Amino acid sequence: MKRRQSLQALGAVALLPGLAWAQAPAWPTRPLKLIVPFPPGGTTDLVARLVATPMANGLGQPVVVDNKPGAGTVIGVDAGAKAAPDGLTLTCVANSFCVNQTLVRNLPYDGLRDLRPVSLMGQSEHVLASHPGSGIRTIADLRAAAQKPGARLSYASFGSGTSAHLAGEMLREQMGIELTHIPYKGQAPALNDLLGGQVTLMFGNWPEFRGHVQSGKLVALGMATARRSAHAPELATLAEQGVAVESNSWNGLLVPAATPDALVQRLNAELRRALDTPAVREAFAKGGISSLAGTPEQFGAFIQSEISRYAQVIRSARISADS
């Protein structure tokens, strides 16, 4: 009799974890925060806002975009790395996340240890553009302008350590010319100064530059792609003009490293569903953005390869955070 009662008691205890799980509140129970370490107006901000609504629909809670620009995206990424690992704080990163692993000394976080990947999101090709008042319309024009006595040519970037910064340094090194780097807190303010003629050149995302090029407010010197872009086949590549500079902007989603696997998988599934909605697909196609949705493991491998690729560029061109 005592043995039967003991077995019954053990059975009841064995059921407790499952009972507790069944009675646990559904996730998420509060709004999610999506940190974008850039100011509003750039491609990463656009992609984040495009996926926020369909992700909110799938999760049953609002997904609120929180722009935290500054320090070459370090401020925003640091906030995401130090957030509670409850799946309620997401961070949308770009190329600079991988660049900063090599470029920035004493990062307040470790990108590989303190954050974990959810998925890649999208990618935009870069164009090298100039202000029409500069008279620079081709790479040959740029070389001639740089050789003039007293030439003072500058290029804008989204910030120190961003893909536009590294592309500008690669251009300077390959052409053997003097170019002054002017970093901004994001693409939007940099583009505004390029349009105003305060800077000479800029590598930027084709989706944001296309309208200005077509209207004549900017001049496209060439696409920073290996072959002619399907989004702008009429534009020559920089490689066709003797400068082998390739550059783009990608973005992806990260969460704090201790976030449970189940939440990461759920976020991955909801993000991939969001990227596959007709509204997002149409916006990507219209904006010249390619979807790169995949698994957390694929994004992790991509991050490792990008860190290695950018480290080689930084060391070869002797780029510093103050370049």
C-alpha positions in Angstrom: 0.0 0.0 0.0 2.8 2.4 1.0 4.7 1.4 -2.2 1.6 2.2 -4.4 1.2 5.6 -2.7 4.8 6.4 -3.2 4.6 5.6 -6.9 1.5 7.7 -7.2 3.3 10.6 -5.5 6.3 10.2 -7.9 4.0 10.2 -10.9 2.4 13.4 -9.7 5.8 15.1 -9.2 6.9 13.9 -12.7 3.8 15.7 -14.1 4.6 19.0 -12.5 7.1 20.3 -15.1 4.7 19.7 -17.9 1.9 21.2 -15.9 4.0 24.3 -15.1 4.9 24.6 -18.8 1.3 24.3 -19.8 0.3 26.9 -17.3 3.1 29.3 -18.3 1.9 32.5 -20.0 2.2 32.7 -23.8 5.2 34.6 -25.3 5.4 37.4 -25.9 3.1 39.2 -23.4 4.6 42.7 -24.0 5.6 44.8 -27.0 9.0 44.0 -28.6 11.7 46.6 -29.2 13.6 46.6 -32.5 16.8 48.6 -32.1 18.1 50.2 -35.3 21.6 51.7 -34.6 21.1 54.3 -37.4 18.9 57.4 -37.7 15.6 57.1 -39.6 15.7 57.3 -43.4 18.4 54.7 -44.4 18.0 51.2 -45.8 18.4 49.4 -42.5 15.8 51.6 -40.9 13.5 51.0 -43.9 13.9 47.2 -43.8 13.3 47.2 -40.0 10.1 49.1 -40.4 8.9 47.0 -43.3 9.1 43.8 -41.3 8.0 45.2 -38.0 4.2 45.2 -38.8 4.0 41.6 -40.2 6.2 40.3 -37.4 3.8 42.1 -34.9 0.9 40.4 -36.6 2.5 37.0 -36.2 3.6 37.5 -32.6 0.4 39.2 -31.4 2.4 42.1 -29.9 3.6 45.4 -31.3 7.2 45.6 -32.6 8.4 49.1 -31.9 11.4 50.5 -33.9 13.8 52.3 -31.7 16.5 54.3 -33.5 19.8 54.6 -31.5 22.4 56.0 -33.8 26.0 57.0 -32.9 29.6 55.9 -32.6 29.5 53.9 -35.9 26.5 51.9 -34.6 28.3 50.9 -31.4 25.8 52.7 -29.1 22.7 50.9 -30.5 24.4 47.5 -30.7 25.7 47.8 -27.2 22.2 48.5 -25.9 20.9 45.4 -27.7 23.8 43.3 -26.3 23.1 44.4 -22.8 19.3 43.9 -23.0 17.5 41.2 -21.1 17.6 37.8 -23.0 13.8 37.5 -23.0 13.3 37.7 -26.7 11.7 41.2 -26.4 14.7 43.2 -27.6 16.0 42.7 -31.1 18.8 44.5 -32.8 19.0 45.2 -36.6 22.6 45.3 -37.6 24.5 46.0 -40.8 28.0 45.6 -42.2 29.4 47.9 -39.5 28.7 45.2 -36.9 31.4 43.0 -38.5 33.7 45.8 -39.4 33.8 47.1 -35.8 35.0 43.7 -34.5 38.4 44.6 -36.0 38.2 48.4 -36.4 37.1 49.6 -33.0 39.4 49.1 -30.0 37.8 48.3 -26.6 34.3 47.6 -27.9 31.9 47.6 -24.9 30.5 44.3 -26.2 31.8 41.2 -27.9 29.8 40.7 -31.1 30.4 37.0 -31.2 30.0 36.3 -27.5 27.2 38.7 -26.4 24.8 38.4 -29.3 23.4 35.6 -31.3 22.0 35.6 -34.9 18.4 35.2 -35.8 18.5 35.7 -39.6 19.8 37.9 -42.4 17.2 40.2 -43.8 18.2 42.1 -47.0 21.0 43.5 -49.1 21.3 46.6 -51.2 24.0 47.2 -53.9 26.1 50.4 -53.6 26.6 53.1 -56.2 29.4 55.7 -56.2 27.8 59.1 -56.8 29.0 62.6 -57.0 27.5 66.1 -56.8 27.0 67.4 -60.3 28.6 70.7 -59.4 31.9 68.8 -58.9 32.2 68.1 -62.7 33.1 64.5 -61.8 31.0 62.1 -63.9 33.4 59.2 -64.4 36.3 57.5 -62.7 38.6 59.2 -65.3 37.1 62.6 -64.2 37.8 61.7 -60.6 41.4 60.9 -61.3 41.9 64.1 -63.3 40.2 66.2 -60.5 42.4 64.7 -57.9 45.6 65.5 -59.8 44.8 69.2 -60.0 47.0 71.4 -57.7 45.3 72.2 -54.4 42.5 69.6 -55.1 40.3 69.0 -52.0 38.1 66.1 -52.6 36.0 64.4 -49.9 33.7 61.5 -49.5 30.8 61.0 -47.1 29.9 57.8 -45.3 27.2 56.4 -43.0 29.8 56.6 -40.2 33.3 55.4 -39.3 33.5 51.7 -39.8 30.5 51.4 -42.1 30.7 49.7 -45.5 30.6 53.1 -47.2 33.7 54.1 -45.2 35.7 51.0 -46.2 34.6 51.4 -49.8 35.9 54.9 -49.9 39.2 53.9 -48.4 39.5 51.1 -50.9 38.8 53.6 -53.7 41.4 56.0 -52.4 44.0 53.3 -52.0 43.4 51.7 -55.5 43.5 55.0 -57.3 46.3 56.5 -55.3 44.5 59.8 -54.7 43.8 62.0 -51.8 40.2 61.8 -50.4 39.1 63.2 -47.1 36.6 61.0 -45.2 33.6 62.8 -43.7 31.6 60.4 -41.4 28.0 61.0 -40.6 25.5 59.3 -38.2 23.7 57.4 -40.9 23.1 57.5 -44.7 20.3 60.1 -44.6 22.3 63.0 -43.2 25.3 62.1 -45.4 23.1 62.0 -48.5 21.6 65.4 -47.6 25.1 66.9 -47.6 26.1 65.2 -50.8 22.9 66.7 -52.4 23.9 70.1 -51.1 27.4 69.9 -52.4 29.1 69.9 -49.0 31.0 66.7 -50.0 32.2 65.5 -53.3 31.5 61.8 -53.4 29.7 59.0 -51.6 29.1 55.3 -51.8 25.5 54.6 -50.9 22.6 52.3 -51.3 21.1 52.3 -54.8 17.5 52.3 -53.6 18.0 55.7 -51.9 20.2 57.1 -54.7 18.2 56.0 -57.7 15.6 58.8 -57.7 18.3 61.5 -57.2 20.4 60.1 -60.1 17.4 59.9 -62.4 16.5 63.5 -61.6 20.0 64.7 -62.2 20.6 65.8 -58.6 23.4 63.3 -58.4 25.7 61.7 -60.9 26.4 57.9 -60.8 30.0 57.2 -61.5 29.5 53.5 -61.3 28.0 50.5 -59.5 30.2 48.9 -56.8 29.2 45.4 -58.0 31.1 42.5 -59.7 28.8 42.7 -62.7 26.2 45.0 -63.9 23.3 45.2 -61.6 19.9 43.9 -62.5 18.4 46.9 -60.8 20.5 49.4 -62.9 21.8 47.6 -66.0 22.5 50.8 -67.8 25.2 51.8 -65.3 28.8 50.7 -65.8 30.5 49.0 -62.8 33.5 50.6 -61.2 35.5 47.4 -62.3 34.7 48.3 -65.9 36.5 51.6 -65.3 39.5 50.0 -63.8 38.7 50.2 -60.1 37.8 46.8 -58.5 35.8 48.1 -55.5 32.8 46.0 -54.5 30.5 47.2 -51.7 27.0 46.7 -50.5 24.8 47.1 -47.4 23.2 44.1 -45.7 21.2 43.9 -42.6 20.2 41.1 -40.2 18.6 40.5 -36.8 20.4 39.7 -33.5 19.3 39.0 -29.9 21.2 38.8 -26.6 23.3 35.7 -26.5 21.4 34.1 -23.6 18.0 34.2 -25.4 16.5 30.7 -25.3 16.7 28.6 -28.4 12.9 28.3 -28.7 12.5 32.1 -28.8 15.2 32.4 -31.4 13.5 29.8 -33.6 10.2 31.5 -33.2 11.6 34.9 -34.1 13.4 33.4 -37.1 10.1 31.9 -38.3 8.2 35.1 -37.9 10.9 37.2 -39.6 11.0 34.8 -42.5 7.2 34.9 -42.8 7.4 38.7 -42.7 10.0 38.9 -45.5 7.8 36.6 -47.6 4.6 38.7 -47.3 3.4 40.3 -50.6 3.8 43.9 -49.2 7.5 43.3 -48.1 8.4 41.4 -51.3 6.9 44.3 -53.4 8.7 46.9 -51.4 12.0 45.1 -51.7 11.6 44.7 -55.5 10.6 48.3 -55.9 13.5 49.5 -53.8 16.2 47.2 -55.3 16.6 45.2 -52.1 17.4 41.5 -52.3 16.0 39.2 -49.6 18.6 37.1 -47.7 16.3 35.3 -45.3 17.8 32.1 -43.8 18.5 30.1 -40.6 20.4 31.4 -37.5 23.2 29.1 -38.4 23.6 30.5 -41.9 23.6 34.0 -40.5 26.2 33.0 -37.9 28.5 31.6 -40.7 27.9 34.7 -42.8 29.0 37.0 -39.8 32.2 35.0 -39.4 33.1 35.3 -43.0 32.3 39.0 -43.1 34.5 39.7 -40.0 37.4 37.9 -41.8 36.8 39.8 -45.1 36.6 43.2 -43.5 39.6 42.5 -41.3 41.7 41.9 -44.4 40.5 45.2 -46.0 41.2 47.2 -42.8 44.7 45.9 -42.4 45.6 46.1 -46.1 44.4 49.7 -46.4 45.6 50.6 -42.9 42.2 52.0 -42.0 41.6 53.3 -38.5 38.4 54.5 -36.8 39.6 58.0 -37.3 40.3 57.7 -41.0 
